[in-house]
Structures are given as structure tokens and as C-alpha cells.
Amino acid sequence: MSAERIRDARAEGDALLRLAGRAPSAHNTQPWRVRPVGTGEYELGWHAERELPVGDPTRRDLFLGLGAFVEAYLIASAALGVPLRVEPVWDVERRVVVRFVPTGACYPTAFTAADLRGRRSARGAYVPGELPAEVFAGAAAALGGVGGLWRGGTRAVAPLLDQADRWLFGDGEVVAELRQWLRLRGDRGLRADGLTGEALGLSRVEGRVLDAVLRPAAYRVLRPVGLARALAASSRGVLRYDGTVVVLTAGAGAGSAVPSAAEVLEHGRGLFRCWSTLARHGYATHPLSQVIDCDLTAQRLAGMVGARPLAVFRVGRPVHEPVRSVRRSD
Ligand SMILES: Cc1cc2nc3c(=O)[nH]c(=O)nc-3n(C[C@H](O)[C@H](O)[C@H](O)COP(=O)(O)O)c2cc1C
């Protein structure tokens, strides 16, 4: 390959990654690893050090996030006029999931580069009100037959979130892992991944307080005297308004078979199309994965929705414009 063609290929790979890198991932770990292989092909895998082995031991969120990235990559390829299709690989030993392969025509999608750049998670206050039925129907249609979408009222799910938050903040190992991805001290060098105080909707003071109480020494002292309850109580307002919670489900029935990694990845693609559709209508999403991470609340949620939940999030119009989250590829 000539030096010029190598430069072009590199520029293409960089442009695809910059755009697709706007995909969402749990704790903003951005676990994806894209490697050019062959002529115009890209292999997608993940970085072991960007997994969440404590909080996400089944790799549900890992594969949902990688699925979202696959969809974002295909949308980016269409937006940039690079005709690519996706082919499964599934080599878990090498941590490789799919390959993007040159093909005859661009990926057919309604989404654009502006959609990739515009979608955001929002964790602050939402304007009260239910998600309109036609917007929900559009989000459900965007799944394209992968899984199901349930919707319910925020207040009905609020007790589950309280219980899940107490579980989350009461588990020292989950908290230690979460701390690794919190960027609450405003250190610029550490700001290309993880969750900044701004992204979490915290004021500077709130960010400092959270940082202080989750430090191992403080946490050890404060946990026995009710830290988990206090932190859960501080986020109690999250679902105490009249709004909508949406659940992405796998299969039919609460006891349906555990989906394979490849199936979870497909659900992640659907989830991303669903979030992007909502974003187009001006609705932001706030995932509440702890409700599924905690076994007890996952069972209660499965009973409520009548199927196996894979992702749960509130949806609404944010009162304040949500911040643009950081990326390693920006
Ligand atoms: C599978 C998955 C699970 C997530 N779980 C949570 C969660 O439990 N709580 C939360 O606040 N955000 C959650 N998020 C949102 C990410 O933190 C967010 O996508 C990331 O910080 C990047 O920000 P952005 O979505 O605004 O681009 C989740 C995202 C994905 C893809």
C-alpha cells in the first residue's frame, strides 16, 4: 500500500472512531477496541481493563455497550460514505466480537452524524409528564423486533431504585469499582473517560462530598453508621415525580432463557436505536442499571414487566441541557 493510501486508511479509521465513539457505555468506560485488519476491514473487541467485573459480572452491560457501539459504528460508516457491514466473530478468549467488512452499499439507517453527536444521558431533573404514546411507539419500533419495550410510571419503580441504591452503596466492592470511574476532582488528565461530577448532575460541593465519603477510609467508617441509606436517600428524588420509566426486555416471560452474549449485543444495537429515536424527539434517557444489577430488585422488576429486564431507564425532557460527556476519541 502506498504511503498516501495508508494515510487515507488511517484518516478513515480515525473519523469512524471519533463519530462512533459517541456511543454510550456503562460508567463511560468506552470498552471498545477497534483494529484495522486486512484491506478496509476493522475488528471490534474490548479492553479487559475496561470491564466492570464486580458491578457487571455477567457482562450484560459490557455487551449492551458493545452492541450500542456496533450500531453507532455502522451509522458513522453510512454518515461518512464508507460502505461497511457487520460480521460476527465471537472469539471471547481474544475478546473479539465482530468485524466490519467492506460491502457494496452503505448501511441503511435513518440516523445521521448529528444523531450520534446529539444523544445524551441526562441525570438531572426532567419536566414532569408521561412519554407520549406515539414517541414510545417509535422507540419500540426502532428495536426492529429485538426484545421488547415496557413502560410504566416513575413512582411505581421508585421503591425498587431505593432498594437497589442501598444495595449498591452498601457493597464495598461495587463502590470501590465505581470509584475507579468517578472523575470528581476535576483532574484534566483523567477526564477522557469515566463520570465527571458535571455529567452526574452534581454541584462542585456535592461532587467533593461524594468523593470524600467514598474514599476507602471514610467509607469503612461511615458504612456501619448508615452511609448507604444516606446516599440512597440523597438520590431518592430521581423517580419521585410523574414521569416514565422504560425497560428493555429479552424474550417473553419473566423466566425466559438467559440470552447469549451475541443476543445481548443485538439488544444493545436495538437499545441504541431506541435511545437515538427518543433523542430525536427531544427526550433524554437516564439508565438505572443498579435495579437489574441487584438480584432482589431485578426479580421484582421482572415480575412487574413480565419478562427478563436487560436495561432500565427513565425518559424525559431535561430541565437543563445535559453536558456532553467526555470521550477518549474526541
Ligand atoms: C449498558 C449501559 C448501562 C448504563 N448504566 C447506567 C447507570 O446505571 N446509571 C447511569 O447514570 N448511567 C448509566 N449509563 C449511561 C452511561 O454512564 C453513559 O452512556 C456514559 O457516561 C456516556 O454518556 P452519554 O450517554 O451522555 O454519552 C449506562 C449506559 C449503558 C450503555
The ligand as a Gaussian input file, in Angstrom:
#p B3LYP/6-31G(d) Opt

LIG

0 1
 C      -25.381000      -0.589000      29.213000
 C      -25.350000       0.756000      29.867000
 C      -25.634000       0.893000      31.220000
 C      -25.627000       2.141000      31.822000
 N      -25.949000       2.255000      33.162000
 C      -26.009000       3.475000      33.739000
 C      -26.449000       3.633000      35.089000
 O      -26.778000       2.661000      35.771000
 N      -26.518000       4.875000      35.620000
 C      -26.194000       5.984000      34.886000
 O      -26.285000       7.095000      35.412000
 N      -25.766000       5.874000      33.597000
 C      -25.681000       4.648000      33.015000
 N      -25.316000       4.522000      31.699000
 C      -25.022000       5.738000      30.932000
 C      -23.522000       5.935000      30.789000
 O      -22.946000       6.320000      32.018000
 C      -23.305000       6.977000      29.686000
 O      -23.687000       6.416000      28.466000
 C      -21.876000       7.452000      29.587000
 O      -21.485000       8.134000      30.759000
 C      -21.679000       8.396000      28.390000
 O      -22.534000       9.487000      28.464000
 P      -23.620000       9.812000      27.326000
 O      -24.627000       8.696000      27.311000
 O      -24.225000      11.124000      27.725000
 O      -22.895000       9.883000      26.018000
 C      -25.313000       3.285000      31.064000
 C      -25.008000       3.138000      29.706000
 C      -25.034000       1.899000      29.104000
 C      -24.734000       1.765000      27.641000

